[in-house]
Amino acid sequence: MLTETSGRTAQDLAAELEGLRGVDWASVWEGPPQGGSVQCREWCERYGWEAQTVERNLVVHSRAGGRLTFASNGNWNPIYRVTHWAWHLKADDASENPGLLTHAADEWPAFVKAAESVLGPAAWNGPWDAPDFPEPPEPAFWEDHDYRHETRTPYRMAYWKPIGEHPGQALIVLTQSVSFGAWTTTTPGGSRIKLTVHAPEGSRRHL
C-alpha cells in the first residue's frame, strides 16, 4: 500500500511559507544565541518557533506545525540553509512503484501552486531532464547537470529568486525526489517534497 508518512499537505506548505514571510533573514543567517539560553528562546519566539534540539543544527517546530532544520557549520551559526520536508510517500512493495510515480507526478503541481499562492510565480519549474533546467547560482543550491542526469536528482524543481532590497533575502527552492528503488521491480520506492531556503549568493560561509 502507498503511504504518505509526513501527514502534511500542499495547504500546510502554504501555511509554512506564510509563516516565513515576515522573517528577518539577515538576522537568521547570523544564527541564534546559545542553545538552551533565554536569548535563544526569545530569538525563536519572534517567529513562533519552538526549539527541539541542542544538537549540531537547530531544529524547531513552527507555528504552522512543521519542522524546520537550520543548517550551520556547528554551534548553530552562521546559518546557511533552512529545510522543511513537506511531503513523503512510500511504497510497501515494489509492485506499487508505478503507482508511486503516478501519485508523485499528481502531487507536484498542487505543492507548486500552494507555494506560488504565497511567493508568486516561480522563476522556473520543471523536471530533471528539461532542456532549460537552470544551473545553480552557487554549487550547493541544487545539483549540477552531470549529477542530475546521472541520478535524476532533483526529479522536479521550482525556485523563487530573492525579491526586495532588504539584506539577506532568501532564495527559495522546492524539490521533489524519487528514490532509486522506485525505478526497479525489486525494491519499494519513495518520493519526497522538500522546501529549502538558502542564504543569498556570496554570503554562504560554510565549508
C-alpha positions as CSV (number, residue, x, y, z in Angstrom):
1,M,0.0,0.0,0.0
2,L,1.2,3.5,-0.8
3,T,1.5,5.5,2.5
4,E,2.0,9.2,3.0
5,T,4.1,9.5,6.2
6,S,4.5,13.2,6.8
7,G,0.9,13.9,7.5
8,R,1.4,17.2,5.6
9,T,-0.5,18.7,2.6
10,A,0.0,21.4,0.0
11,Q,-2.1,23.7,2.1
12,D,0.3,23.1,5.0
13,L,3.2,24.1,2.8
14,A,1.4,27.4,2.1
15,A,1.0,27.9,5.8
16,E,4.7,27.3,6.4
17,L,5.6,29.8,3.8
18,E,3.2,32.4,5.2
19,G,4.9,32.0,8.5
20,L,8.3,32.7,6.8
21,R,7.2,35.9,5.1
22,G,8.0,38.2,8.0
23,V,11.3,36.6,8.9
24,D,14.3,39.0,9.2
25,W,16.6,36.7,7.2
26,A,19.7,38.8,7.7
27,S,19.4,38.0,11.5
28,V,18.6,34.4,10.9
29,W,21.7,33.8,8.8
30,E,23.8,35.2,11.7
31,G,22.4,32.4,13.8
32,P,20.6,32.2,17.1
33,P,22.1,32.7,20.6
34,Q,23.5,29.8,22.5
35,G,21.1,26.8,22.6
36,G,19.1,26.5,25.7
37,S,19.5,30.1,26.7
38,V,16.7,32.6,27.4
39,Q,18.0,34.6,24.5
40,C,17.7,31.6,22.2
41,R,14.1,31.0,23.2
42,E,13.3,34.7,22.7
43,W,15.0,34.6,19.2
44,C,12.8,31.6,18.3
45,E,9.6,33.0,19.7
46,R,9.9,36.1,17.5
47,Y,8.6,33.8,14.7
48,G,6.6,31.3,16.7
49,W,9.4,28.7,16.6
50,E,9.9,26.2,19.4
51,A,13.5,24.8,19.6
52,Q,13.5,21.0,19.7
53,T,17.2,20.1,19.8
54,V,20.6,21.1,21.1
55,E,22.4,19.0,18.5
56,R,24.8,20.4,15.8
57,N,21.9,22.1,13.9
58,L,19.0,23.9,15.4
59,V,15.6,22.2,14.7
60,V,12.4,23.9,15.6
61,H,8.6,23.3,15.4
62,S,6.9,26.1,13.5
63,R,3.7,27.9,14.3
64,A,2.2,26.1,11.3
65,G,3.0,22.7,12.8
66,G,6.0,21.8,10.7
67,R,9.6,21.0,11.4
68,L,12.4,23.4,10.3
69,T,16.1,22.5,10.3
70,F,18.7,25.3,10.3
71,A,21.9,24.0,8.8
72,S,25.2,25.5,10.0
73,N,28.9,24.6,10.4
74,G,28.2,23.8,14.1
75,N,27.3,25.8,17.2
76,W,24.2,26.9,15.3
77,N,25.9,29.8,13.4
78,P,26.2,31.1,10.9
79,I,23.1,29.6,9.3
80,Y,23.3,29.0,5.6
81,R,20.2,26.9,4.8
82,V,16.7,26.1,6.3
83,T,14.9,22.9,5.2
84,H,11.4,21.6,5.7
85,W,10.2,18.2,4.5
86,A,6.7,19.0,3.1
87,W,5.6,15.5,1.9
88,H,6.7,11.9,1.9
89,L,5.1,9.0,0.0
90,K,6.5,5.4,0.3
91,A,5.6,2.1,-1.3
92,D,5.4,-1.0,0.9
93,D,6.0,-3.3,-2.1
94,A,7.9,-3.0,-5.4
95,S,4.8,-3.8,-7.3
96,E,3.4,-0.4,-6.2
97,N,6.3,1.6,-7.7
98,P,4.4,2.6,-10.9
99,G,1.6,3.9,-8.8
100,L,4.0,5.8,-6.6
101,L,5.5,7.5,-9.7
102,T,2.0,8.5,-10.9
103,H,1.0,9.8,-7.4
104,A,4.2,11.8,-7.1
105,A,3.5,13.4,-10.5
106,D,-0.1,14.2,-9.5
107,E,1.0,15.8,-6.2
108,W,3.8,18.1,-7.5
109,P,1.5,20.7,-9.2
110,A,-0.5,21.2,-6.1
111,F,2.6,21.9,-4.0
112,V,4.0,24.3,-6.6
113,K,0.6,26.1,-6.8
114,A,0.5,26.3,-3.0
115,A,3.9,27.9,-2.9
116,E,3.0,30.3,-5.7
117,S,-0.1,31.4,-3.7
118,V,2.4,32.9,-1.2
119,L,5.5,33.6,-3.2
120,G,4.1,34.5,-6.6
121,P,5.1,32.7,-9.8
122,A,8.2,30.6,-9.7
123,A,11.2,31.8,-11.6
124,W,11.4,28.2,-13.0
125,N,9.5,24.9,-12.6
126,G,10.2,21.7,-14.4
127,P,11.6,18.1,-14.4
128,W,15.2,16.9,-14.1
129,D,15.6,16.4,-17.9
130,A,14.2,19.8,-19.1
131,P,16.5,21.3,-21.7
132,D,16.3,24.7,-19.9
133,F,16.9,23.3,-16.4
134,P,18.9,26.2,-14.8
135,E,22.4,25.7,-13.4
136,P,22.6,26.6,-9.7
137,P,23.8,30.2,-8.9
138,E,26.0,28.5,-6.2
139,P,27.0,24.8,-6.3
140,A,25.2,23.9,-3.1
141,F,21.9,25.3,-4.1
142,W,21.0,22.3,-6.2
143,E,22.7,19.5,-8.3
144,D,24.5,20.4,-11.5
145,H,23.8,19.0,-15.0
146,D,26.0,15.9,-14.8
147,Y,24.9,14.7,-11.4
148,R,21.3,15.4,-12.2
149,H,21.4,13.4,-15.4
150,E,23.1,10.5,-13.6
151,T,20.7,10.4,-10.6
152,R,17.6,12.3,-11.7
153,T,18.1,14.4,-8.6
154,P,16.2,16.7,-8.1
155,Y,13.5,14.9,-10.0
156,R,11.4,18.0,-10.2
157,M,12.2,21.5,-9.0
158,A,10.8,25.0,-8.8
159,Y,12.6,28.0,-7.4
160,W,11.9,31.7,-6.5
161,K,14.5,34.4,-6.7
162,P,15.1,36.8,-3.8
163,I,12.8,39.8,-4.0
164,G,13.1,43.3,-2.5
165,E,16.1,45.2,-1.4
166,H,16.3,44.1,2.3
167,P,19.6,42.5,3.2
168,G,19.7,38.7,3.4
169,Q,16.8,38.0,1.2
170,A,16.5,34.2,0.7
171,L,16.4,32.1,-2.5
172,I,13.6,29.5,-2.1
173,V,13.7,26.1,-3.7
174,L,11.1,23.4,-3.8
175,T,12.3,20.0,-5.0
176,Q,10.8,16.5,-5.4
177,S,13.0,13.5,-5.2
178,V,12.3,9.9,-6.2
179,S,14.4,7.2,-4.7
180,F,16.4,4.7,-6.8
181,G,14.1,1.9,-5.7
182,A,11.1,3.4,-7.4
183,W,12.7,2.6,-10.8
184,T,13.1,-1.1,-10.0
185,T,10.8,-4.1,-9.9
186,T,12.5,-5.5,-6.8
187,T,12.7,-2.7,-4.2
188,P,9.8,-0.5,-2.9
189,G,10.5,3.2,-3.6
190,G,9.6,6.5,-2.2
191,S,9.2,10.2,-3.1
192,R,9.7,13.4,-1.0
193,I,9.0,17.1,-1.5
194,K,11.4,19.4,0.3
195,L,11.4,23.1,0.8
196,T,14.8,24.7,1.1
197,V,15.5,28.3,2.0
198,H,19.0,29.4,1.0
199,A,21.1,32.2,2.3
200,P,21.8,34.6,-0.7
201,E,24.7,34.3,-3.1
202,G,28.0,35.4,-1.7
203,S,27.0,35.0,1.9
204,R,27.5,31.2,2.3
205,R,30.2,30.8,4.8
206,H,30.1,27.0,5.3
207,L,32.8,24.6,4.3
